[in-house]
Amino acid sequence: MRSHLLNDTTADVYRRSVTEGVERVARKLATTRGPFTGVTPAELAPVVDAVDLDKPLGDASAALDELEDVYLRDAVYFHHPRYLAHLNCPVVIPAVLGEAVLSAVNSSLDTWDQSAGGTLIERKLIDWTAARIGLGPLADGVFTSGGTQSNLQALLLAREEAGTTDLKKLRIFSSECSHFSVQKSAQLLGLGRDAVVPIPVDRTKRMQSVVLAAELEACRAEGLIPMAIVATAGTTDFGSIDPLPEIAALAAEYGAWMHVDAAYGCGLLASPTRRHLLDGIEHADSVTVDYHKSFFQPVSSSAVLVRDGATLRHATYHAEYLNPRRTLAERIPNQVDKSLQTTRRFDALKLWLTLRVMGADGVGGLFDEVCDLARQGFELLAADPRFDVVVEPQLSTLVWRYVPENASTPEDIDRANLHARKALFASGEAAVAGTKVDGRQYLKFTLLNPETTVADIAAVLDLIAGHAEQYLGENLVHAAS
Ligand SMILES: *Cc1c(COP(=O)(O)O)cnc(C)c1O
């Protein structure tokens, strides 16, 4: 069994094994005809169940053959131009290279003595990101597992900075379109049930700062404490960007921590043409960025940035075995002092290689392309009487629904859209997402693939219309009989 350990004597086994795996994936990428096969849980579960984990196959080739059946054949492929569903991006090759290197070397970024250069690389990328945001000379941050963890950590810092032990008095203000991790964080942080005050959005799905101002005033009048305002720079559903300058001014006026959740919109930081959409983000006390959404990085790659690095001390604990106090005096850079995690992947390497190979303009240009595509898709939808589209996209998301020509009840239209989404997914031809707007069923394109064309969008719209019409036709027949 020693032959499976990666070390000096097995370098050749490693080379062959990984090359074989890469070869299979490469073949898969070259031959995949759709984003999905349409397999159902009922069909796939017995295949996975049948594997006896206590009877190993012994070699990588056999395991890869089996993997074809249990995973690769039926995986959902985000690189396919007709995968238009969730916030998943196709990944750039330099980042995948980084992934291969980081897992083979297996650095752990909690301490200097488990990572060395890895720690410095991560710190440099944090500085790079903070500079792009404009957070100033004291800024700092740390890589995280994702936007959920980044939001949690930011709100932890905000809670500690609020300067009260009476947690029931703390309030967080975020738009009704903000990510559910804000709610989840509030609960994890021990705040009261009513801690998160949802602020309504305008027609373009951006937080109404006038209402925010009124809610802040009410909060103060009731003797409560405005702990944080969460501005979303790219809402998950609509890609809408809250009015950051107005929110920053209100945060300053009411002494609230300003957190910008740019999990989705962070790609604008590298955009050659659209950086201005994030104007005002430089006033934030903390920012969430998900490189695994709009920087074309493999999951996971994410970070939380703060204006004042000293606030990260709220996440600092010292363990004698790991990061004893003396390491502070000795100025040994231990990233665990800033993180909610202990053992932590060197995810930063992926972004490093991406920037070193492609440059910021290269990766930002890809995000620009999908934002341009969304605009073209919007025009297509707006001009097509079969569809109703909700808002003009600021980023790369389109929310829309099929509306039949002949009169149907709102419930029928909801069911037809939901059916069309499911039928499309089951066909494996394309994948779209769904969401509710004002209680009604809508469908959603999250465009993150620069390979997707307007023709792809048009084709998928026709497929959706076809499925929806068929459903309504059958239902009508059914109702008449
Ligand atoms: C995706 C998303 C998150 C959560 O990020 P994960 O990486 O999935 O944990 C938070 N906020 C927004 C706005 C998002 O779009």
Ligand as a Chemical Component Dictionary entry (heavy atoms), coordinates in Angstrom:
data_LIG
# 
_chem_comp.id                   LIG 
_chem_comp.type                 NON-POLYMER 
_chem_comp.pdbx_formal_charge   0 
_chem_comp.three_letter_code    LIG 
# 
loop_
_chem_comp_atom.comp_id 
_chem_comp_atom.atom_id 
_chem_comp_atom.alt_atom_id 
_chem_comp_atom.type_symbol 
_chem_comp_atom.charge 
_chem_comp_atom.model_Cartn_x 
_chem_comp_atom.model_Cartn_y 
_chem_comp_atom.model_Cartn_z 
_chem_comp_atom.pdbx_ordinal 
LIG C1 C1 C 0 -23.285 32.926 -3.719 1  
LIG C2 C2 C 0 -23.510 34.050 -2.813 2  
LIG C3 C3 C 0 -23.181 33.954 -1.459 3  
LIG C4 C4 C 0 -22.717 32.662 -0.843 4  
LIG O1 O1 O 0 -21.476 32.287 -1.324 5  
LIG P1 P1 P 0 -21.011 30.754 -1.269 6  
LIG O2 O2 O 0 -19.672 30.834 -1.898 7  
LIG O3 O3 O 0 -22.016 29.970 -2.057 8  
LIG O4 O4 O 0 -20.966 30.350 0.147  9  
LIG C5 C5 C 0 -23.334 35.071 -0.679 10 
LIG N1 N1 N 0 -23.811 36.221 -1.198 11 
LIG C6 C6 C 0 -24.152 36.339 -2.485 12 
LIG C7 C7 C 0 -24.686 37.638 -2.990 13 
LIG C8 C8 C 0 -24.025 35.249 -3.340 14 
LIG O5 O5 O 0 -24.396 35.355 -4.615 15 
# 
loop_
_chem_comp_bond.comp_id 
_chem_comp_bond.atom_id_1 
_chem_comp_bond.atom_id_2 
_chem_comp_bond.value_order 
_chem_comp_bond.pdbx_ordinal 
LIG C1 C2 SING 1  
LIG C2 C3 SING 2  
LIG C2 C8 DOUB 3  
LIG C3 C4 SING 4  
LIG C3 C5 DOUB 5  
LIG C4 O1 SING 6  
LIG O1 P1 SING 7  
LIG P1 O2 DOUB 8  
LIG P1 O3 SING 9  
LIG P1 O4 SING 10 
LIG C5 N1 SING 11 
LIG N1 C6 DOUB 12 
LIG C6 C7 SING 13 
LIG C6 C8 SING 14 
LIG C8 O5 SING 15 
# 
